[in-house]
Amino acid sequence: MRVVVTGGTGFLGKALVARLASAGHETVVLTRDPGRAAPLPAGARAEAWGGGATAWERLVDGAGALVNLAGEPVAQRWTAEAKERIVASRLEAAARLRAAVERATVRPAVLVNASAVGFYGDRGDEELTEESPAGKGFLAETTRRWEEAAESLAPLVPRIVRLRIGVVLGEGGGALPKMLLPFRFGAGGPLGSGRQWVPWVHLDDVSGLALLAVDDPRIRGPLNAVAPNPVRMAELARTLGRVLHRPAFAPAPAFVLKAVLGEMATAVLDSARVVPAKAQALGYGFRHPDLEEALRRILGRPG
Ligand SMILES: NC(=O)c1ccc[n+]([C@@H]2O[C@H](COP(=O)([O-])OP(=O)(O)OC[C@H]3O[C@@H](n4cnc5c(N)ncnc54)[C@H](OP(=O)(O)O)[C@@H]3O)[C@@H](O)[C@H]2O)c1
């Protein structure tokens, strides 16, 4: 079937597009700049979207599935303008897709929309499943609105999955390269108190769960895309140190992080012990359930 992916040029998008194309789906990447999207795997192609272009809308007509990953990066200083871009880019992408689906003669059977574990906010040691309510703060409020925008397609698309993505570890992007930098200088260690839970997930499992959400008609509503074994920040730092053979004793105190990152520091200081309750109930087999194995694989450091 045809699968239309917005944000398919990004860190998660590239991995998912490769999986969709190798599963035999006709994969269309909607991008603001098709020139930058190349090279795509066989079976995938890029199409410009936004700015009044209508060619992409014809590709939505008759598509079996939509995957919406587009959004301004969150990992930047949260100035008023940046916050506006973070929110508006997500609400606009959903609105644009809704308008295209409204005009389609054959509508997609499923929308898989990215969301984030930021939905749960700062929750200490509480175990968080898909049933847990939203938390507080900019990320929680933004993801809540993002999920609402996705659900606004409910009258048009019979199945909507909101993929609440954790802290993605993988090659070529995401949080890991930023975490590695201090370790390379021998100054690695936990960020903040170290007691906060980090809902990490390997990139392969994010694309695996997104693929499952596309294919499995039993899945609807929120789906936590996190590994089954969340760890505290201190354990994450210790494990990274072990894998890299580097010291991991230099904590970065919360006040320093707040001074450097501003309000965005909450993204690394908040505690979210998120578990993949639905994925496990459905029998999804995680490729990388163990943090040390996942890091060794990503960093090419066999134990
Ligand atoms: N990486 C993570 O750890 C993580 C965790 C939780 C949630 N998520 C969410 O999952 C989605 C994909 O994450 P990612 O890490 O793959 O992100 P990414 O690498 O930043 O890619 C996102 C894509 O969105 C498009 N985009 C960027 N800024 C935009 C803007 N201002 N307006 C419209 N489109 C814009 C870009 O596509 P074009 O340039 O081709 O248009 C970009 O390739 C994001 O929405 C992110 O918030 C990611």
The ligand as an SDF file (V2000), in Angstrom:
LIG
                    3D

 48 52  0  0  0  0  0  0  0  0999 V2000
   14.1340   12.1170   18.3990 N   0  0  0  0  0  0  0  0  0  0  0  0
   13.5270   11.9300   19.5600 C   0  0  0  0  0  0  0  0  0  0  0  0
   14.1700   11.5130   20.5690 O   0  0  0  0  0  0  0  0  0  0  0  0
   12.0430   12.2220   19.6900 C   0  0  0  0  0  0  0  0  0  0  0  0
   11.4460   11.9850   20.9340 C   0  0  0  0  0  0  0  0  0  0  0  0
   10.0970   12.2390   21.0760 C   0  0  0  0  0  0  0  0  0  0  0  0
    9.3580   12.7400   20.0280 C   0  0  0  0  0  0  0  0  0  0  0  0
    9.9550   12.9740   18.8230 N   0  0  0  0  0  0  0  0  0  0  0  0
    9.1410   13.5480   17.7460 C   0  0  0  0  0  0  0  0  0  0  0  0
    9.1510   12.7120   16.6050 O   0  0  0  0  0  0  0  0  0  0  0  0
    9.1710   13.5230   15.4190 C   0  0  0  0  0  0  0  0  0  0  0  0
   10.3740   13.1280   14.5850 C   0  0  0  0  0  0  0  0  0  0  0  0
   11.5370   13.2920   15.3890 O   0  0  0  0  0  0  0  0  0  0  0  0
   12.9870   13.4290   14.7430 P   0  0  0  0  0  0  0  0  0  0  0  0
   13.9650   13.2900   15.8370 O   0  0  0  0  0  0  0  0  0  0  0  0
   13.0720   12.5480   13.5560 O   0  0  0  0  0  0  0  0  0  0  0  0
   12.9450   14.9530   14.2880 O   0  0  0  0  0  0  0  0  0  0  0  0
   13.8340   15.6980   13.1670 P   0  0  0  0  0  0  0  0  0  0  0  0
   15.0430   14.8980   12.8360 O   0  0  0  0  0  0  0  0  0  0  0  0
   14.0110   17.0880   13.6520 O   0  0  0  0  0  0  0  0  0  0  0  0
   12.8800   15.6690   11.8830 O   0  0  0  0  0  0  0  0  0  0  0  0
   11.6220   16.2830   11.8740 C   0  0  0  0  0  0  0  0  0  0  0  0
   11.2480   16.6380   10.4610 C   0  0  0  0  0  0  0  0  0  0  0  0
   10.1800   17.5970   10.5390 O   0  0  0  0  0  0  0  0  0  0  0  0
   10.3230   18.5740    9.5120 C   0  0  0  0  0  0  0  0  0  0  0  0
   10.3650   19.9110   10.1610 N   0  0  0  0  0  0  0  0  0  0  0  0
   11.3610   20.4390   10.9250 C   0  0  0  0  0  0  0  0  0  0  0  0
   11.0570   21.6970   11.3090 N   0  0  0  0  0  0  0  0  0  0  0  0
    9.8510   21.9650   10.7650 C   0  0  0  0  0  0  0  0  0  0  0  0
    9.0110   23.1110   10.7660 C   0  0  0  0  0  0  0  0  0  0  0  0
    9.3530   24.2300   11.4340 N   0  0  0  0  0  0  0  0  0  0  0  0
    7.8440   23.0470   10.0840 N   0  0  0  0  0  0  0  0  0  0  0  0
    7.5030   21.9190    9.4100 C   0  0  0  0  0  0  0  0  0  0  0  0
    8.2570   20.8060    9.3420 N   0  0  0  0  0  0  0  0  0  0  0  0
    9.4080   20.8310   10.0270 C   0  0  0  0  0  0  0  0  0  0  0  0
   11.6290   18.3130    8.7920 C   0  0  0  0  0  0  0  0  0  0  0  0
   11.2940   17.7500    7.5300 O   0  0  0  0  0  0  0  0  0  0  0  0
   11.5120   18.5650    6.1280 P   0  0  0  0  0  0  0  0  0  0  0  0
   12.6680   19.4910    6.3450 O   0  0  0  0  0  0  0  0  0  0  0  0
   11.8030   17.4790    5.1570 O   0  0  0  0  0  0  0  0  0  0  0  0
   10.2340   19.2620    5.8510 O   0  0  0  0  0  0  0  0  0  0  0  0
   12.3600   17.3060    9.6660 C   0  0  0  0  0  0  0  0  0  0  0  0
   13.0760   16.3510    8.9090 O   0  0  0  0  0  0  0  0  0  0  0  0
    9.2610   14.9870   15.8630 C   0  0  0  0  0  0  0  0  0  0  0  0
    8.0040   15.5950   15.7330 O   0  0  0  0  0  0  0  0  0  0  0  0
    9.6910   14.8890   17.3120 C   0  0  0  0  0  0  0  0  0  0  0  0
    9.1790   15.9340   18.1190 O   0  0  0  0  0  0  0  0  0  0  0  0
   11.2910   12.7400   18.6250 C   0  0  0  0  0  0  0  0  0  0  0  0
  1  2  1  0
  2  3  2  0
  2  4  1  0
  4  5  1  0
  4 48  2  0
  5  6  2  0
  6  7  1  0
  7  8  2  0
  8  9  1  0
  8 48  1  0
  9 10  1  0
  9 46  1  0
 10 11  1  0
 11 12  1  0
 11 44  1  0
 12 13  1  0
 13 14  1  0
 14 15  2  0
 14 16  1  0
 14 17  1  0
 17 18  1  0
 18 19  2  0
 18 20  1  0
 18 21  1  0
 21 22  1  0
 22 23  1  0
 23 24  1  0
 23 42  1  0
 24 25  1  0
 25 26  1  0
 25 36  1  0
 26 27  1  0
 26 35  1  0
 27 28  2  0
 28 29  1  0
 29 30  1  0
 29 35  2  0
 30 31  1  0
 30 32  2  0
 32 33  1  0
 33 34  2  0
 34 35  1  0
 36 37  1  0
 36 42  1  0
 37 38  1  0
 38 39  2  0
 38 40  1  0
 38 41  1  0
 42 43  1  0
 44 45  1  0
 44 46  1  0
 46 47  1  0
M  CHG  2   8   1  16  -1
M  END
$$$$
